[in-house]
Amino acid sequence: MEVRPNRGTRRRRAPAASAGLSSITRLVVPLDGSREAESAVDPALRIARTLQVPVELLTVHDPVRGRWARNVDETAAASAYDHVEVTVVGSGWAGDVIVDMIAEQAGTVVCMATHNRDRFSRLVAGSVTEYVLHTAPGPVLMVGPSYRSDHSTDSFRRAMVCLDHGARDDTGIALAQSWADQLKLELELVHVASTEDDVEASEERTARIADRMADGGASVGHTQLRGSAPAEEVAKLLSRHPGSIAVLANRGRVGIARSILGSVSSRLLETSPAPLVLTRVP
């Protein structure tokens, strides 16, 4: 176990967002002593075992402003993975500590869990999660309250890229391709049309993107869904495909949870049985 000194509590300007295309070299799982936070250990281990990279369980001893995990060593021992490290930071604000750790080592991916307290609109705002999502220069792997560890396979098999046929799609596709290459995942482009009239045009557009990716050497499929509640339709699709990860790109601003994640991403994180890889676009 490594014990680090106070990292400080000064909040910094958010660095420029990136698609997180560097190789995954480490997964960091922040723990606060809650069972919900520990649910993020499972997907982190699935990725780490595939890539044979370390998982670092992090807790910040800040009894004044936050909870910390007293059982972190037991959690590490129960992981049955040889490359699990434990770091206890002596004091400081968890948001700053997490972002500092991302900056320490290229390819660091944070895997966090968030809890279903008083609906999602109040779940993220003002929290460590909000700060990390806004500030992290690369993707964040998020586990919501509906995540099912028993729904996953030993390793992830598929990356489902959620498209809105807007400017952010390129960022999400680039990230998904990078993760698919590293983790040997199937790629699936997913779009939800709101009306029957939109289905044909939407499916043609998604198919063109898939064909363009295939011309570049990618193995990719596409799925067209229809419904007035896109997040629920994607969550149903994920429930039919164990071993999937959903990939989303968002434009985010600090202050309001739905501005950070967007209403569809917020709802999907709340309802998805699978983890979400979230990345910001500039």
C-alpha positions as semicolon CSV with decimal commas, in nm:
position;residue;x (nm);y (nm);z (nm)
1;M;0,000;0,000;0,000
2;E;0,129;0,342;-0,096
3;V;0,042;0,640;0,123
4;R;0,078;0,975;-0,047
5;P;0,082;1,318;0,113
6;N;-0,171;1,594;0,071
7;R;-0,224;1,681;-0,295
8;G;-0,395;2,008;-0,212
9;T;-0,746;2,126;-0,288
10;R;-0,692;2,400;-0,545
11;R;-0,916;2,360;-0,847
12;R;-0,747;2,408;-1,182
13;R;-0,863;2,517;-1,524
14;A;-0,980;2,211;-1,716
15;P;-0,724;2,087;-1,969
16;A;-0,826;2,045;-2,328
17;A;-1,031;1,733;-2,390
18;S;-0,884;1,453;-2,595
19;A;-1,029;1,144;-2,752
20;G;-0,810;0,933;-2,526
21;L;-0,644;0,752;-2,815
22;S;-0,328;0,653;-2,626
23;S;-0,292;0,294;-2,513
24;I;-0,456;0,207;-2,181
25;T;-0,172;0,159;-1,932
26;R;-0,348;0,178;-1,594
27;L;-0,697;0,184;-1,447
28;V;-0,767;0,390;-1,135
29;V;-1,076;0,314;-0,926
30;P;-1,165;0,576;-0,661
31;L;-1,325;0,423;-0,351
32;D;-1,509;0,601;-0,071
33;G;-1,605;0,306;0,147
34;S;-1,947;0,257;-0,011
35;R;-2,065;-0,061;-0,177
36;E;-2,174;0,144;-0,478
37;A;-1,823;0,275;-0,538
38;E;-1,686;-0,080;-0,524
39;S;-1,906;-0,176;-0,820
40;A;-1,657;0,006;-1,044
41;V;-1,384;-0,244;-0,953
42;D;-1,547;-0,518;-1,161
43;P;-1,531;-0,356;-1,509
44;A;-1,185;-0,217;-1,433
45;L;-1,060;-0,569;-1,361
46;R;-1,215;-0,706;-1,681
47;I;-1,021;-0,454;-1,887
48;A;-0,702;-0,491;-1,685
49;R;-0,697;-0,869;-1,718
50;T;-0,737;-0,843;-2,095
51;L;-0,451;-0,596;-2,129
52;Q;-0,243;-0,719;-1,833
53;V;-0,214;-0,366;-1,694
54;P;-0,237;-0,260;-1,327
55;V;-0,548;-0,153;-1,141
56;E;-0,492;0,110;-0,872
57;L;-0,752;0,131;-0,595
58;L;-0,749;0,488;-0,466
59;T;-0,896;0,634;-0,151
60;V;-0,849;0,983;-0,009
61;H;-0,839;1,018;0,368
62;D;-1,048;1,332;0,402
63;P;-1,277;1,280;0,702
64;V;-1,393;1,643;0,699
65;R;-1,521;1,675;0,342
66;G;-1,559;1,320;0,220
67;R;-1,573;0,950;0,293
68;W;-1,279;0,718;0,249
69;A;-1,243;0,341;0,217
70;R;-1,107;0,168;0,526
71;N;-1,137;-0,177;0,366
72;V;-0,939;-0,101;0,050
73;D;-0,678;-0,370;0,123
74;E;-0,951;-0,631;0,160
75;T;-1,104;-0,519;-0,169
76;A;-0,767;-0,558;-0,339
77;A;-0,716;-0,905;-0,192
78;A;-1,060;-1,016;-0,309
79;S;-0,988;-0,914;-0,669
80;A;-0,791;-1,233;-0,749
81;Y;-0,569;-1,031;-0,984
82;D;-0,195;-1,002;-0,932
83;H;-0,161;-0,644;-1,056
84;V;-0,380;-0,458;-0,808
85;E;-0,221;-0,172;-0,618
86;V;-0,360;0,030;-0,328
87;T;-0,301;0,402;-0,281
88;V;-0,419;0,599;0,021
89;V;-0,373;0,974;-0,013
90;G;-0,316;1,140;0,322
91;S;-0,556;1,429;0,269
92;G;-0,700;1,654;0,003
93;W;-1,004;1,676;-0,218
94;A;-1,072;1,357;-0,416
95;G;-1,149;1,540;-0,741
96;D;-0,806;1,703;-0,753
97;V;-0,631;1,380;-0,651
98;I;-0,800;1,181;-0,928
99;V;-0,721;1,434;-1,200
100;D;-0,359;1,456;-1,077
101;M;-0,327;1,079;-1,110
102;I;-0,455;1,092;-1,468
103;A;-0,189;1,351;-1,550
104;E;0,088;1,142;-1,387
105;Q;0,084;0,863;-1,643
106;A;-0,030;0,863;-2,004
107;G;-0,299;0,607;-2,071
108;T;-0,453;0,624;-1,724
109;V;-0,828;0,560;-1,731
110;V;-1,046;0,633;-1,429
111;C;-1,332;0,393;-1,360
112;M;-1,595;0,548;-1,134
113;A;-1,934;0,452;-1,000
114;T;-2,213;0,697;-0,938
115;H;-2,519;0,640;-0,723
116;N;-2,892;0,683;-0,775
117;R;-2,966;0,944;-0,512
118;D;-3,271;1,166;-0,564
119;R;-3,277;1,104;-0,940
120;F;-2,986;1,166;-1,168
121;S;-3,035;1,541;-1,207
122;R;-2,892;1,581;-0,858
123;L;-2,659;1,286;-0,883
124;V;-2,365;1,446;-1,058
125;A;-2,393;1,820;-0,997
126;G;-2,150;1,950;-0,737
127;S;-1,976;1,617;-0,693
128;V;-1,635;1,464;-0,748
129;T;-1,788;1,288;-1,048
130;E;-1,886;1,620;-1,204
131;Y;-1,536;1,758;-1,161
132;V;-1,363;1,452;-1,306
133;L;-1,597;1,433;-1,605
134;H;-1,536;1,801;-1,677
135;T;-1,162;1,804;-1,612
136;A;-1,020;1,466;-1,717
137;P;-0,827;1,505;-2,045
138;G;-0,927;1,156;-2,160
139;P;-1,219;0,914;-2,132
140;V;-1,380;0,811;-1,804
141;L;-1,536;0,468;-1,758
142;M;-1,861;0,515;-1,566
143;V;-2,077;0,261;-1,386
144;G;-2,432;0,363;-1,302
145;P;-2,679;0,234;-1,044
146;S;-2,824;-0,023;-1,288
147;Y;-2,488;-0,184;-1,369
148;R;-2,502;-0,563;-1,349
149;S;-2,174;-0,743;-1,295
150;D;-2,349;-1,076;-1,357
151;H;-2,455;-0,946;-1,700
152;S;-2,095;-0,920;-1,821
153;T;-1,870;-1,189;-1,959
154;D;-1,517;-1,252;-1,832
155;S;-1,394;-0,990;-2,076
156;F;-1,575;-0,728;-2,279
157;R;-1,664;-0,826;-2,635
158;R;-1,834;-0,531;-2,798
159;A;-1,816;-0,151;-2,809
160;M;-2,148;0,009;-2,897
161;V;-2,092;0,362;-3,025
162;C;-2,392;0,585;-2,960
163;L;-2,432;0,831;-3,249
164;D;-2,648;1,141;-3,274
165;H;-2,542;1,220;-3,635
166;G;-2,378;1,539;-3,517
167;A;-2,028;1,681;-3,485
168;R;-1,947;1,480;-3,174
169;D;-1,976;1,146;-3,356
170;D;-1,619;1,162;-3,488
171;T;-1,483;1,185;-3,133
172;G;-1,687;0,889;-3,012
173;I;-1,597;0,675;-3,313
174;A;-1,224;0,747;-3,282
175;L;-1,230;0,654;-2,912
176;A;-1,431;0,337;-2,976
177;Q;-1,191;0,227;-3,251
178;S;-0,894;0,280;-3,021
179;W;-1,049;0,073;-2,741
180;A;-1,171;-0,192;-2,985
181;D;-0,818;-0,235;-3,122
182;Q;-0,671;-0,272;-2,775
183;L;-0,940;-0,492;-2,622
184;K;-1,023;-0,690;-2,940
185;L;-1,383;-0,570;-2,936
186;E;-1,648;-0,585;-3,203
187;L;-1,767;-0,240;-3,308
188;E;-2,135;-0,155;-3,341
189;L;-2,270;0,187;-3,444
190;V;-2,605;0,262;-3,280
191;H;-2,851;0,540;-3,359
192;V;-3,207;0,597;-3,235
193;A;-3,458;0,766;-3,466
194;S;-3,743;0,945;-3,295
195;T;-4,010;0,878;-3,560
196;E;-4,085;0,615;-3,821
197;D;-4,030;0,873;-4,094
198;D;-3,672;0,925;-3,975
199;V;-3,576;0,558;-3,964
200;E;-3,485;0,504;-4,330
201;A;-3,275;0,819;-4,368
202;S;-3,107;0,758;-4,033
203;E;-3,025;0,398;-4,117
204;E;-2,874;0,501;-4,452
205;R;-2,657;0,761;-4,282
206;T;-2,536;0,516;-4,016
207;A;-2,465;0,256;-4,286
208;R;-2,256;0,507;-4,481
209;I;-2,045;0,575;-4,172
210;A;-1,999;0,201;-4,116
211;D;-1,902;0,151;-4,483
212;R;-1,649;0,432;-4,460
213;M;-1,497;0,275;-4,149
214;A;-1,489;-0,066;-4,321
215;D;-1,304;0,089;-4,615
216;G;-1,042;0,192;-4,361
217;G;-1,004;-0,165;-4,240
218;A;-1,242;-0,168;-3,941
219;S;-1,483;-0,452;-3,875
220;V;-1,804;-0,274;-3,781
221;G;-2,176;-0,335;-3,776
222;H;-2,466;-0,097;-3,725
223;T;-2,802;-0,105;-3,551
224;Q;-3,093;0,129;-3,610
225;L;-3,340;0,175;-3,325
226;R;-3,660;0,378;-3,305
227;G;-3,825;0,537;-3,005
228;S;-3,902;0,862;-2,830
229;A;-3,671;0,772;-2,538
230;P;-3,326;0,706;-2,691
231;A;-3,154;0,615;-2,363
232;E;-3,411;0,349;-2,282
233;E;-3,380;0,198;-2,630
234;V;-3,001;0,180;-2,604
235;A;-3,025;0,035;-2,252
236;K;-3,255;-0,240;-2,384
237;L;-3,005;-0,315;-2,662
238;L;-2,721;-0,337;-2,412
239;S;-2,925;-0,573;-2,195
240;R;-2,957;-0,808;-2,494
241;H;-2,581;-0,814;-2,548
242;P;-2,381;-0,912;-2,237
243;G;-2,018;-0,810;-2,247
244;S;-2,082;-0,472;-2,411
245;I;-1,950;-0,124;-2,337
246;A;-2,133;0,186;-2,455
247;V;-1,921;0,472;-2,591
248;L;-2,051;0,831;-2,590
249;A;-1,901;1,171;-2,662
250;N;-2,050;1,475;-2,491
251;R;-2,017;1,848;-2,483
252;G;-1,996;1,942;-2,115
253;R;-2,011;2,247;-1,892
254;V;-1,968;2,253;-1,516
255;G;-2,268;2,351;-1,309
256;I;-2,566;2,144;-1,424
257;A;-2,557;1,766;-1,446
258;R;-2,752;1,750;-1,769
259;S;-2,517;2,004;-1,924
260;I;-2,216;1,793;-1,832
261;L;-2,350;1,468;-1,971
262;G;-2,648;1,566;-2,183
263;S;-2,996;1,437;-2,111
264;V;-2,958;1,114;-2,311
265;S;-2,620;1,028;-2,157
266;S;-2,751;1,107;-1,809
267;R;-3,050;0,881;-1,852
268;L;-2,843;0,605;-2,013
269;L;-2,596;0,608;-1,725
270;E;-2,888;0,580;-1,488
271;T;-3,047;0,281;-1,667
272;S;-2,766;0,093;-1,843
273;P;-2,667;-0,257;-1,724
274;A;-2,330;-0,201;-1,897
275;P;-2,054;0,050;-1,825
276;L;-2,026;0,369;-2,030
277;V;-1,707;0,519;-2,169
278;L;-1,760;0,895;-2,169
279;T;-1,538;1,151;-2,335
280;R;-1,577;1,523;-2,392
281;V;-1,550;1,708;-2,721
282;P;-1,388;2,054;-2,724
